[in-house]
Amino acid sequence: MRPASTARPRALLIAGIAFLVVFVGMGAAVLADPAKPWSQGIDDAWRSAVGVGPDSPLPGSPVAMFFQQLGQLPGMIVFALVLPIVLVALGRWRSAIFVFLLQLAGPGLVSQLAKNLVNRPRPAADEAAGLFGPLFTVDHGSFPSGHAVSAAVAAVTILALIPPARRGLRAVGFVVAAILLIGIVWQRTLINAHWFSDTIAGILAGLGVGLLLQWAFWPGLQRDFARRPGFARGRARAEHPAT
């Protein structure tokens, strides 16, 4: 099998910048009128169709709770701690640094910075209209959805760690990534934690940051694909000792 090229793909750079440009544009548009931005009509219609009240069993269902935890401490532990440790154990230390920095840059820096700058109010309860506020505890700022940023970062992480030559596995990775992105939009708007446009903005932010970091780390990621874990190299030497 020929080794993968370590030349950085320009498509990753262009796509990453494009996603972030659209994200910044959405943020600027919301900042102009945080209480009633340009997307409010779409957001209201989506909320009426998808949002539920505290009597609904959906928010506490296993699927919904999976997405709830993905953007909270359990998801952070998996992607910022457990996965990097596993990658280091496998000898893929460059990939471990990539995964850890991606968590810091996406859900950490970009998400929190935008929340504080835009400071969009979250959906509020409107009993006359039969609408409810967030069903779970949330912090300040609705734009962007930090959970959506986390889901998009997770999607990029999964695909970035699969070698390009493993086409079948990458196809599965794309399906998983799509489920993460669609599911997070559904769950965050189901529980009235965010407006629909907040989740789209979060996905754009996460994808933008993720693709830019993948572009920056591309040579190292490709070198890691070619590395065998230390225990595998030791076993190979034991099975085929030098003569």
N, C-alpha and C positions, 0 to 999 in steps of 0.2 A: 504494500500500500504506500502510495506516495505521501510524503508529509505535507500537511496543510501549509499554505503560504502564510508568512508572517507579515506580509504587507497589509497595512490597515485599509479596510474597505471604505471607499469614499461614501458609499451609500449609507453606512452607519452614521457618519458625520453629518451628512445632509439631512437624514431623517431626524436625528437627534436635535439638530438646530431648528428644523421646521416645527417639530412638536413643541419645543420651548417657546418659539416665537408666537405660535398660536396661543399657548398657555398665558404668556405675558400679555398678549392682546386681550384675552378674555378677562384677565385680572384688572387691566386698566379700564375696561368697559364697565366692570362691576364696581370698581372704585369710584367711578364718576357718580354713581347713585347706588350705594350698597343696599339700601332698604327696598329699592324697586328697580333693579337693573334691566337691561335690554332683554334678558332671557326670562323675565318673570312670567310672561304668558305661558311659555312652554313648561316652565317649572311648576306653575300652578296646575296645569292640565295633567302633568305626570303625577303630581302629588295626589290629586283627586282620584286617579286611576289605580295607583300602586300603594300609597300610604295606608296603614291600618291603625286601629286603636289598641288599647291595652287588653281588650277582650279577645283579640285574635290569637290563635295558637301558633301562627307562622313565625313571629319573632323569636320564640323560644325553641323552634324546631332544630334538629341537629345540623341541617344544612345552613340555616341562617346563623346559628351560633358558630359554625366553622368560620364563616366570613367575618363575624364579629371579633373572634379571637385572632384572626389573621393579622389584623391591624393593631392589636394590643400586645400585652406582654408575652403571651405564648408565641405569637408569630415573630416578635422581636428576638426572643431567645433562640428560636430555630434558625433564623437567617443571619443574626448578628453574632451568635455564639457557637451553637452546635454545628452548623454547616461549615464555618471557617475552621473549626477544630478538626472536623472529619477531613476536610481538604488538606490541611497540613499533615495529618496522619498518612494521607495517601501520597504525600510528596508534592502536592499541587499548591505550594505556598503563594504563588502569584495569584492564583484563582481565589485563595482565601483572602488576600488583601483586597482584591476586586470586590468580593461579596461584602466584606465588612465596610469598605468605603462607600459602597452603593447604599447601604443602610443609613450611614451617616448623612450622605448628601441628599437622598430622596426624602424618606419619612422624617429625617431629622432637620436638616438645614432648609431645603426648599419649601417643604410643607409648612413648617412653623413660621418661616419668614413671611410667606404669602398670607397666612392666616392673620398675622399681626398687622401687616400693611393694609390689607383689604378690609378685614373686620366686618364681613357680611353677617347679618343676623341669621340665626338658624330658623327653620320653620317653627312658627308659634301656633299654639292651640287656638282654634276658632270654633267654639261649640255651636254657634249658630249655623255654621256651614258644615258641621260634622267632621271637622279636621282636628288632628291631634299634633302635639309637639313631639320632640324626641322621646322615645320609649326607654332609652338607656341613658345613663349619665354621659354627658358630652362636655368638652371644654369650650372655650370661646372660639368664635370665628368659624363660619360655615364654608368659606372658600379658601383653598380647595378641600376636598375630602381627603384627610390624611390616610384613611383606610384605602381609598382608591389609589393613592400614591404608593402605598405599601404593596397592594395587589399588582400594580404595574411593574414595580421594582422586582417583585417575586417572579413575575412572568419573564422579564428580561434575564434574571438570574438563572432560571431553569434552562432557557434556550442557550444562554451564553456558555453554560457548563457542558453542553452536549456537543461533541465533535461534529463538524460539518459533514464528515464522511458517514456518520451514522444516520442515514436518511430516515429509516424506519423509526428510530427513537426520536428523531427531531420532529417527525410528523405527530407522534404522540405528545411531544412537548408543546407543539403549537395548539393542539386540542386542549391540553391542560391550561395553557396560558389564556386561551379564549374563554374557558369556563371561569377562570379566576376574574377576568375583567367583566364579563357579563354578570357573574354572580355578585360581585361587589357593588355594582350599580343597583342591582335589585335589592340587596340587603340594606344598603345605606338609605335608600329612599323608602323602603318598606317600613322602617322604624322611624321615619321622619327626622333622621339625624342630619340630612343634607338635602339640598335641592338637587334636581337632576343635573343641572349644569355644573354644580360643584364636583360631582363624581366624574364627569367627562373631563373637567379641568385637571382633576387629580390624576386621571389616567394619562393625560397628555404630559403632565409634569414628570410622572414616574417613568414613562417611556423615554422622554427626552433626556433626562438625567442618565437613565440606564444605558441608552444607546451611545451617548457621548463617552461614558466611562468604559463601555465595552470597546469602543473605537480606540480609546487611549490605551487600554490594557490588551488589545488584540494580540500583539506579538507574544506577550507573556502567556496568555491563555492558550495560544497554539503550541507553545513549548510545553506547557503542562499536559496537553493532550498526548504528547509523545512520551511522557515520563511514566515509568512503571513504579508502583509503590515499593518502598524499601523492602517490605517483607516478601514481595514477589521477586525482586532481584536476588534476595538472599536465597530463596527457594530454588531459583533457576541455577544459581552457582552450586547449590548442594546437589542438584540433579545432574548437572553437567560440569563436574570439576575440571579445572585446567589440567592438561596432561603435560 
